[in-house]
């Protein structure tokens, strides 16, 4: 029995793996608790490919798997699901470990991003995913990763789409927002996934820890909510489960934070991604 909420409920960042993980069963859990909309990010390429990609075309199976999964997920929701496609920044380390120099590794990653942008241009994907490692790397790898991030921003500007970032933990990234602006992408269309409740620069996609959400609500600035559900059977307790966002929305509503819920699930998605979570919501039982 579905626990419907009188609002759209969007999980801004999660992964689905219908072959190895829970896949559509996780979508059912999300929907049963009142979840209505999903942004599904492709899993890192090394989770789905036998070999590391070295050309743009070799990223395509990763993207196609996500697009197909999103299409099936959308059929199980009262709202919609959209793909977010790109290249996980951790790939740079794997490419370097495999023998590529950092510059070549960066070129491979930028080629993958450019291919992901084709899906945006064709109206198949909603946004791009990029970023830089959240762990210590060499100066050369860091430089290559930053150049890849800037390339993603240029693609976002070219295709009028948002860019989700995976980066180091931080509550302030004004330089990242400046890079986006320099390349023609409005800083608010840069989304830092796995964010705390406060962030200077990009729009925070707040992990659904209650502490972080309290901070986001108190600030009153645009924010999104996510679980980063990894859908990995080898890591069953990693990050947060698919029921978490609707449960946290219910918790916020019970505390009287209706305006914050609307900000996170209606207003900010419209400003950042250009999606209308109300118009795409089927309110019939």
C-alpha positions in Angstrom: 0.0 0.0 0.0 1.4 3.4 -1.0 1.9 6.1 1.6 1.2 9.0 -0.7 2.3 12.5 0.3 0.6 15.7 -1.0 3.8 16.9 -2.7 6.3 15.7 -5.3 9.2 13.9 -3.7 12.4 13.9 -5.7 15.6 11.9 -4.9 18.2 14.0 -6.7 21.0 11.4 -6.9 20.9 7.7 -6.8 22.1 4.7 -8.8 20.2 1.6 -10.0 21.6 -1.7 -11.0 18.9 -4.1 -12.3 21.4 -6.8 -13.1 23.5 -7.0 -9.9 21.5 -4.9 -7.4 17.9 -4.3 -6.3 17.1 -2.3 -9.4 13.4 -1.8 -9.9 12.6 -3.2 -6.4 14.4 -0.2 -5.0 12.2 2.0 -7.1 9.1 0.3 -5.7 10.3 0.9 -2.2 10.8 4.6 -3.0 7.4 4.9 -4.6 5.6 2.9 -1.8 6.8 5.4 0.8 5.6 8.4 -1.3 8.5 9.0 -3.6 7.5 10.4 -7.0 10.5 11.5 -9.0 14.1 10.3 -9.5 17.3 11.5 -11.0 19.2 8.3 -11.8 23.0 8.7 -12.3 24.9 6.1 -14.2 27.0 3.8 -12.1 30.8 4.2 -12.4 32.0 2.6 -15.7 34.2 0.0 -13.9 31.1 -1.5 -12.3 29.5 -2.3 -15.6 32.4 -2.8 -18.1 34.9 -5.6 -18.3 37.7 -3.2 -19.4 38.4 0.4 -18.7 37.0 2.7 -21.5 39.5 4.4 -23.8 37.2 6.0 -26.4 33.9 7.9 -26.3 32.1 4.9 -27.8 33.2 2.6 -25.1 31.2 4.6 -22.5 28.0 4.0 -24.4 27.0 0.7 -22.8 27.1 2.4 -19.4 24.9 5.2 -20.6 22.5 2.9 -22.5 22.0 0.7 -19.4 21.0 3.8 -17.3 18.7 5.1 -20.0 16.9 1.7 -20.2 16.7 1.4 -16.5 15.2 4.9 -16.1 12.6 4.2 -18.7 11.4 1.2 -16.7 11.7 3.0 -13.4 9.4 5.8 -14.7 6.7 3.3 -15.3 6.6 2.5 -11.6 6.4 6.1 -10.4 3.5 8.6 -10.0 6.0 11.2 -11.4 9.0 10.7 -13.6 12.6 9.5 -13.7 15.4 11.2 -15.7 18.9 10.0 -16.5 22.0 11.9 -15.4 25.0 10.8 -17.5 28.7 11.3 -17.2 32.0 10.1 -16.0 32.8 9.3 -12.4 35.9 11.3 -11.4 37.4 8.2 -9.7 38.0 6.8 -13.2 41.1 9.0 -13.6 42.9 7.1 -10.9 42.1 3.7 -12.5 43.3 4.9 -15.9 46.5 6.2 -14.4 47.0 3.0 -12.5 46.5 1.1 -15.8 49.4 3.0 -17.4 47.9 6.2 -18.9 49.5 9.5 -18.0 47.2 12.0 -16.3 46.8 14.1 -19.4 45.7 11.1 -21.5 43.4 9.9 -18.7 41.8 13.4 -18.7 41.3 13.3 -22.5 39.5 9.9 -22.2 37.2 11.2 -19.5 36.4 14.4 -21.5 35.6 12.2 -24.5 33.2 10.3 -22.3 31.6 13.5 -21.1 31.2 14.7 -24.6 29.4 11.5 -25.6 27.1 11.9 -22.5 26.3 15.4 -23.7 25.0 13.9 -27.0 22.3 12.2 -25.0 21.4 15.6 -23.5 21.3 17.2 -26.9 19.0 14.4 -28.1 16.6 15.0 -25.2 17.4 11.6 -23.6 19.4 12.7 -20.6 18.5 15.6 -18.3 22.0 16.6 -16.9 25.7 15.7 -16.8 27.8 14.2 -14.1 31.5 15.1 -13.5 33.8 16.3 -10.8 37.2 15.5 -9.2 38.5 12.9 -6.8 37.5 13.2 -3.1 40.8 11.7 -2.0 44.4 12.7 -2.3 46.0 12.6 -5.8 49.0 13.9 -7.5 49.2 17.5 -8.8 49.0 16.2 -12.3 45.9 14.1 -11.7 44.3 17.0 -9.8 45.0 19.4 -12.8 43.6 16.8 -15.2 40.5 16.4 -13.1 39.9 20.1 -12.8 40.2 20.5 -16.6 37.6 17.7 -17.0 35.3 19.5 -14.6 35.6 22.7 -16.6 34.9 20.8 -19.8 31.7 19.5 -18.2 30.7 23.1 -17.4 31.3 24.1 -21.1 29.2 21.2 -22.2 26.5 22.2 -19.8 26.5 25.8 -21.2 26.4 24.5 -24.8 23.5 22.2 -24.1 21.6 24.3 -21.5 21.8 21.6 -18.8 22.8 21.3 -15.2 26.0 19.5 -14.1 26.1 17.3 -11.0 29.5 17.2 -9.3 31.2 14.5 -7.2 34.0 16.3 -5.3 35.8 16.4 -2.0 33.8 17.3 1.1 33.4 21.0 1.4 31.0 23.7 2.6 32.5 26.3 0.3 33.4 26.0 -3.4 33.2 29.5 -4.9 36.0 28.8 -7.3 34.0 25.9 -8.8 31.0 28.3 -9.3 33.4 30.8 -10.9 34.6 28.2 -13.4 31.1 27.5 -14.4 30.3 31.2 -14.9 33.4 31.7 -16.9 32.2 29.0 -19.3 28.6 30.3 -19.6 26.9 28.0 -17.1 24.9 29.7 -14.3 26.5 28.7 -11.0 23.2 27.6 -9.5 23.0 25.0 -12.3 26.1 23.3 -10.8 24.9 20.8 -8.2 27.3 19.4 -5.6 26.1 15.9 -4.8 26.7 14.4 -1.4 26.5 17.9 0.2 26.2 19.2 3.7 23.3 21.5 4.6 25.3 24.6 3.7 27.4 25.4 0.7 28.8 28.5 -0.8 28.9 28.4 -4.6 27.0 25.5 -6.2 23.5 24.3 -5.3 23.8 21.7 -2.6 22.2 18.2 -3.1 21.9 17.5 0.6 22.5 14.0 2.0 19.4 13.2 4.0 21.0 13.2 7.4 18.6 15.0 9.8 21.4 17.3 10.9 22.2 18.4 7.4 18.5 18.9 6.6 18.0 21.1 9.7 20.8 23.3 8.5 19.4 23.6 5.0 16.0 24.4 6.3 17.4 27.1 8.6 19.4 28.7 5.8 16.4 29.0 3.5 18.5 28.8 0.4 17.8 26.6 -2.6 18.7 22.9 -2.0 17.9 19.4 -3.2 17.7 16.1 -1.3 19.4 12.8 -2.1 20.4 9.4 -0.9 23.2 8.4 -3.2 21.8 4.9 -3.0 24.5 2.8 -4.6 22.5 -0.4 -5.3 25.5 -2.6 -4.7 24.9 -6.0 -3.2 28.5 -6.1 -1.9 27.8 -2.9 0.1 24.3 -3.4 1.4 24.5 -0.7 4.1 26.5 1.9 2.1 25.1 5.4 2.0 21.3 5.6 2.3 18.4 3.4 1.2 15.8 4.4 -1.4 13.1 4.9 1.3 15.1 7.7 3.0 14.0 10.8 1.0 10.2 10.2 1.3 10.7 9.4 5.0 12.7 12.7 5.5 10.0 14.6 3.6 7.4 13.3 5.9 9.5 14.2 8.9 9.9 17.8 7.6 6.2 18.1 6.9 5.3 16.9 10.4 7.7 19.5 11.8 5.9 22.2 9.8 8.5 22.8 7.2 6.2 22.8 4.2 8.0 25.7 2.6 11.3 23.9 2.7 9.8 20.8 1.2 8.4 22.9 -1.7 11.8 24.6 -2.1 13.6 21.3 -2.3 11.1 19.3 -4.4 9.4 21.9 -6.6 11.2 25.2 -6.8 14.9 24.2 -6.9 14.4 21.3 -9.4 12.7 23.8 -11.7 15.4 26.4 -11.3 18.3 24.0 -11.6 17.1 21.4 -14.1 14.1 23.1 -15.8 11.7 20.3 -14.7 8.2 20.7 -13.3 7.7 18.1 -10.6 4.1 19.2 -10.1 3.0 19.1 -13.8 4.6 15.6 -14.2 2.9 14.2 -11.1 -0.1 12.0 -11.5 -2.2 12.8 -8.4 -4.9 10.1 -9.2 -4.9 7.0 -7.1 
